[in-house]
Amino acid sequence: MRVFLTGATGFVGLNIVQALLAAGHDVACLVRPQARRQYLERLPVALVPGRLDDAAGLAAALRGMDAVIHAAGDTSCLMRDLPRLTATNVEGTRAVLDAARRAGVRRLVYTSTTSTIGSTGQPGMAADETMPLQPWRAASPYARTKLEAERLVRDARGLDAIVLNPAEVLGAWDHTLQWGRIVLAVATGQLPFVPPGSGTFAPADAVAEAHVAALTRGVPGERYILGGHHVDFAALIAEIAAATGGDARPLARRPYALQRLEAGLRQALPGLAPPAVDAYRMRVFGGHHLFDDGKARRQLGYAPPPLRHAIEACFAWYREHGFLPAPEATLHSTQWKPA
């Protein structure tokens, strides 16, 4: 199958490329002019220069393709970035859908997030794809724009479209320092804090393989949570320390509520250094947001390996690519971007 992929230079995108190649597909990847392509260039794929706002160029690139995986997206949770988020997550998705129709490509897989799905907020209680989003989480510009993109995909005529909703993704290729930032922080004894909540973690390679499976096994119009492991953040950090030989003790000993308040003040008041983690995500990490991936297991054959596998894959990739020892500036100046 000839598969066209957006977002291929990102963390999840690179894992999808690797899974597509392993499954024997021919892969073409849209690459924006400003994208960091050094990792993608090492893989045997066709690189197609272009932009999500170039509808004609997208349609031309999609001619002759059998399927599209649209994994490109902006993950900011800052309200000031809403115009940029709308342009990428909503209008970019609209352009990909229109280009696919114009090029005669019927099969489309859209990479969304569990940020568009509600949660019970209770320890040990997981939500499925039908749970409506709570008002405070729906206020996030990231959630709002990804949910609107899902609606576009769901309502798209002439396409067999599937939505995938990965939870917190952990694994190799995380050059953008999403949850890999915590792997590096623990490995180097620079853990900033330990959130009191819990989350659902998805190994990156399993998430990528689910995208490949969705090309042939996904039911059009359905959305699928890609999860794996429900774990307290403290337990995750302890597991990372055991896998990397690092230190699970946080640098900050202040109560988490105080750190969350500080993040909100730093974000709101001009002249202060921005927080390492934005106020919205600090609230998320203080709660319990767990997701049930049963549908993906039944219909896509989703089978995530143990969490330790994801941690070790992430750590090994960082060692191989020179991220260790990690400079302090790298750990504290780049905004945290979990799903």
JOBELMO-V693486 format. One record per residue. N is the residue number from 1. RES is the residue in one letter. NEAR is the number of other ideal C-beta (glycine too) atoms within 8 Angstrom. Layout:
n=N res=RES near=NEAR
n=N res=RES near=NEAR
//
This chain:
n=1 res=M near=7
n=2 res=R near=10
n=3 res=V near=15
n=4 res=F near=15
n=5 res=L near=16
n=6 res=T near=15
n=7 res=G near=12
n=8 res=A near=16
n=9 res=T near=13
n=10 res=G near=10
n=11 res=F near=13
n=12 res=V near=14
n=13 res=G near=16
n=14 res=L near=15
n=15 res=N near=15
n=16 res=I near=16
n=17 res=V near=15
n=18 res=Q near=12
n=19 res=A near=13
n=20 res=L near=14
n=21 res=L near=12
n=22 res=A near=6
n=23 res=A near=7
n=24 res=G near=4
n=25 res=H near=10
n=26 res=D near=7
n=27 res=V near=12
n=28 res=A near=14
n=29 res=C near=16
n=30 res=L near=14
n=31 res=V near=12
n=32 res=R near=9
n=33 res=P near=5
n=34 res=Q near=3
n=35 res=A near=7
n=36 res=R near=6
n=37 res=R near=9
n=38 res=Q near=6
n=39 res=Y near=11
n=40 res=L near=15
n=41 res=E near=7
n=42 res=R near=5
n=43 res=L near=10
n=44 res=P near=3
n=45 res=V near=11
n=46 res=A near=7
n=47 res=L near=10
n=48 res=V near=10
n=49 res=P near=5
n=50 res=G near=11
n=51 res=R near=7
n=52 res=L near=14
n=53 res=D near=8
n=54 res=D near=9
n=55 res=A near=9
n=56 res=A near=6
n=57 res=G near=9
n=58 res=L near=15
n=59 res=A near=12
n=60 res=A near=8
n=61 res=A near=12
n=62 res=L near=14
n=63 res=R near=8
n=64 res=G near=5
n=65 res=M near=12
n=66 res=D near=7
n=67 res=A near=13
n=68 res=V near=15
n=69 res=I near=15
n=70 res=H near=12
n=71 res=A near=14
n=72 res=A near=11
n=73 res=G near=11
n=74 res=D near=10
n=75 res=T near=7
n=76 res=S near=11
n=77 res=C near=9
n=78 res=L near=8
n=79 res=M near=5
n=80 res=R near=4
n=81 res=D near=10
n=82 res=L near=10
n=83 res=P near=6
n=84 res=R near=9
n=85 res=L near=15
n=86 res=T near=10
n=87 res=A near=10
n=88 res=T near=13
n=89 res=N near=14
n=90 res=V near=13
n=91 res=E near=10
n=92 res=G near=14
n=93 res=T near=13
n=94 res=R near=9
n=95 res=A near=13
n=96 res=V near=14
n=97 res=L near=14
n=98 res=D near=11
n=99 res=A near=13
n=100 res=A near=13
n=101 res=R near=12
n=102 res=R near=8
n=103 res=A near=12
n=104 res=G near=6
n=105 res=V near=14
n=106 res=R near=8
n=107 res=R near=10
n=108 res=L near=18
n=109 res=V near=15
n=110 res=Y near=13
n=111 res=T near=14
n=112 res=S near=12
n=113 res=T near=11
n=114 res=T near=14
n=115 res=S near=10
n=116 res=T near=11
n=117 res=I near=12
n=118 res=G near=8
n=119 res=S near=14
n=120 res=T near=9
n=121 res=G near=7
n=122 res=Q near=6
n=123 res=P near=5
n=124 res=G near=7
n=125 res=M near=8
n=126 res=A near=11
n=127 res=A near=11
n=128 res=D near=10
n=129 res=E near=10
n=130 res=T near=4
n=131 res=M near=10
n=132 res=P near=5
n=133 res=L near=11
n=134 res=Q near=9
n=135 res=P near=6
n=136 res=W near=6
n=137 res=R near=12
n=138 res=A near=10
n=139 res=A near=7
n=140 res=S near=10
n=141 res=P near=12
n=142 res=Y near=14
n=143 res=A near=14
n=144 res=R near=12
n=145 res=T near=15
n=146 res=K near=14
n=147 res=L near=11
n=148 res=E near=10
n=149 res=A near=14
n=150 res=E near=13
n=151 res=R near=8
n=152 res=L near=12
n=153 res=V near=13
n=154 res=R near=9
n=155 res=D near=6
n=156 res=A near=11
n=157 res=R near=5
n=158 res=G near=5
n=159 res=L near=13
n=160 res=D near=7
n=161 res=A near=13
n=162 res=I near=15
n=163 res=V near=12
n=164 res=L near=16
n=165 res=N near=15
n=166 res=P near=14
n=167 res=A near=16
n=168 res=E near=11
n=169 res=V near=16
n=170 res=L near=15
n=171 res=G near=14
n=172 res=A near=10
n=173 res=W near=11
n=174 res=D near=16
n=175 res=H near=9
n=176 res=T near=8
n=177 res=L near=12
n=178 res=Q near=12
n=179 res=W near=12
n=180 res=G near=12
n=181 res=R near=11
n=182 res=I near=11
n=183 res=V near=16
n=184 res=L near=16
n=185 res=A near=12
n=186 res=V near=15
n=187 res=A near=14
n=188 res=T near=11
n=189 res=G near=8
n=190 res=Q near=10
n=191 res=L near=14
n=192 res=P near=10
n=193 res=F near=9
n=194 res=V near=10
n=195 res=P near=10
n=196 res=P near=8
n=197 res=G near=12
n=198 res=S near=10
n=199 res=G near=14
n=200 res=T near=16
n=201 res=F near=16
n=202 res=A near=18
n=203 res=P near=16
n=204 res=A near=18
n=205 res=D near=14
n=206 res=A near=14
n=207 res=V near=16
n=208 res=A near=13
n=209 res=E near=10
n=210 res=A near=14
n=211 res=H near=16
n=212 res=V near=12
n=213 res=A near=12
n=214 res=A near=13
n=215 res=L near=13
n=216 res=T near=5
n=217 res=R near=8
n=218 res=G near=13
n=219 res=V near=6
n=220 res=P near=8
n=221 res=G near=6
n=222 res=E near=11
n=223 res=R near=10
n=224 res=Y near=18
n=225 res=I near=15
n=226 res=L near=16
n=227 res=G near=17
n=228 res=G near=12
n=229 res=H near=10
n=230 res=H near=9
n=231 res=V near=12
n=232 res=D near=7
n=233 res=F near=13
n=234 res=A near=9
n=235 res=A near=8
n=236 res=L near=13
n=237 res=I near=13
n=238 res=A near=9
n=239 res=E near=12
n=240 res=I near=15
n=241 res=A near=12
n=242 res=A near=6
n=243 res=A near=10
n=244 res=T near=11
n=245 res=G near=5
n=246 res=G near=10
n=247 res=D near=7
n=248 res=A near=10
n=249 res=R near=6
n=250 res=P near=8
n=251 res=L near=7
n=252 res=A near=7
n=253 res=R near=3
n=254 res=R near=6
n=255 res=P near=5
n=256 res=Y near=11
n=257 res=A near=7
n=258 res=L near=8
n=259 res=Q near=12
n=260 res=R near=12
n=261 res=L near=8
n=262 res=E near=9
n=263 res=A near=13
n=264 res=G near=10
n=265 res=L near=9
n=266 res=R near=11
n=267 res=Q near=11
n=268 res=A near=6
n=269 res=L near=7
n=270 res=P near=3
n=271 res=G near=3
n=272 res=L near=7
n=273 res=A near=4
n=274 res=P near=7
n=275 res=P near=11
n=276 res=A near=6
n=277 res=V near=10
n=278 res=D near=13
n=279 res=A near=11
n=280 res=Y near=8
n=281 res=R near=11
n=282 res=M near=15
n=283 res=R near=10
n=284 res=V near=10
n=285 res=F near=12
n=286 res=G near=11
n=287 res=G near=9
n=288 res=H near=13
n=289 res=H near=12
n=290 res=L near=15
n=291 res=F near=15
n=292 res=D near=10
n=293 res=D near=16
n=294 res=G near=7
n=295 res=K near=12
n=296 res=A near=14
n=297 res=R near=10
n=298 res=R near=6
n=299 res=Q near=11
n=300 res=L near=12
n=301 res=G near=7
n=302 res=Y near=13
n=303 res=A near=6
n=304 res=P near=11
n=305 res=P near=8
n=306 res=P near=6
n=307 res=L near=13
n=308 res=R near=8
n=309 res=H near=9
n=310 res=A near=16
n=311 res=I near=14
n=312 res=E near=9
n=313 res=A near=13
n=314 res=C near=16
n=315 res=F near=12
n=316 res=A near=9
n=317 res=W near=12
n=318 res=Y near=15
n=319 res=R near=8
n=320 res=E near=6
n=321 res=H near=7
n=322 res=G near=4
n=323 res=F near=8
n=324 res=L near=9
n=325 res=P near=4
n=326 res=A near=13
n=327 res=P near=6
n=328 res=E near=7
n=329 res=A near=6
n=330 res=T near=11
n=331 res=L near=14
n=332 res=H near=8
n=333 res=S near=5
n=334 res=T near=9
n=335 res=Q near=8
n=336 res=W near=11
n=337 res=K near=8
n=338 res=P near=8
n=339 res=A near=10
//
